[in-house]
Amino acid sequence: MTIQFKPKGVCSQLMNVTIQDGVIQDIQVLGGCSGNLQGISKLLPGMKAEDAIARMAGIKCGFKATSCPDQLTKALQAALNEEEKRKNAE
C-alpha cells in the first residue's frame, strides 16, 4: 500500500511511502537535501516501519522543531494506520 504525505516545516515537499504488512517497501521524497534523503530511502526498505519510527522520531534540523526524517516517521505512522484500517475493514 502506498500513501502520499505532505511534510510540514521542512524543505521536502512530498513523501511517497509504500509498506506491506508493516514493512517498508519503498520511500520516495521530492525536495529536501537530496543526498541525505536518497541515503535514507535506500536504507529503510526491508525494515519494519515501527523500528524506523523509533529510530528517527524527534530528530531536528538545525533550529527547526522537526526534520525530514522526523516528518518521514509521521508518513510511516500514517501508512501503518491506513494499513490497519484496511485490514479491519476486510
C-alpha positions in Angstrom: 0.0 0.0 0.0 1.3 3.4 -1.0 0.4 6.8 0.6 1.4 10.3 -0.2 2.3 12.6 2.7 2.9 16.3 2.6 5.6 17.1 5.2 5.4 20.3 7.2 8.2 22.6 8.4 10.9 21.1 6.2 12.4 21.5 2.8 11.0 18.3 1.3 7.6 18.8 -0.4 6.2 15.3 -0.8 6.8 11.8 0.5 5.6 8.6 -1.1 5.7 5.7 1.3 5.0 2.1 0.4 4.5 -0.5 3.2 3.3 -4.1 3.2 2.4 -5.9 6.4 4.2 -3.2 8.4 7.4 -3.5 6.5 8.8 -0.6 4.4 8.9 -1.5 0.7 9.8 1.9 -0.9 10.4 5.6 0.1 10.5 8.4 -2.4 11.0 12.1 -1.3 10.5 15.1 -3.5 12.7 18.1 -2.5 14.9 18.4 0.6 18.6 17.5 1.0 19.0 15.1 -2.0 22.0 13.1 -0.8 20.7 12.5 2.7 17.2 11.6 1.6 18.5 9.3 -1.1 20.5 7.5 1.6 17.6 7.2 3.9 15.4 5.9 1.0 18.0 3.2 0.3 18.5 2.2 3.9 14.8 1.8 5.0 13.3 -0.8 2.6 13.0 -4.1 4.4 12.9 -2.5 7.8 9.8 -2.7 10.0 8.1 0.7 9.9 7.8 0.7 13.7 11.6 0.3 14.0 12.3 3.2 11.6 9.8 5.4 13.6 11.6 4.5 16.9 14.9 5.5 15.4 14.0 8.7 13.6 11.2 10.3 15.6 12.1 13.6 17.2 15.2 14.3 15.0 15.5 18.1 14.5 17.1 20.0 11.6 19.1 23.0 13.0 16.8 25.2 14.9 13.6 23.7 13.3 11.3 21.8 15.5 11.3 18.9 13.0 13.3 17.4 10.2 12.8 15.3 7.0 13.5 12.1 9.0 11.0 13.2 11.7 8.4 14.0 9.1 9.1 10.6 7.5 8.1 9.0 10.8 4.8 10.8 10.5 4.3 9.5 7.0 5.2 5.9 8.1 2.7 6.1 11.0 0.0 7.4 8.6 0.7 4.4 6.3 0.6 2.0 9.3 -2.7 3.5 10.4 -4.2 3.2 6.9 -3.0 -0.4 6.5 -4.6 -1.2 9.9 -7.9 0.4 8.8 -7.9 -1.6 5.6 -7.3 -4.8 7.4 -10.1 -4.1 9.9 -12.4 -3.3 7.0 -11.9 -6.7 5.4 
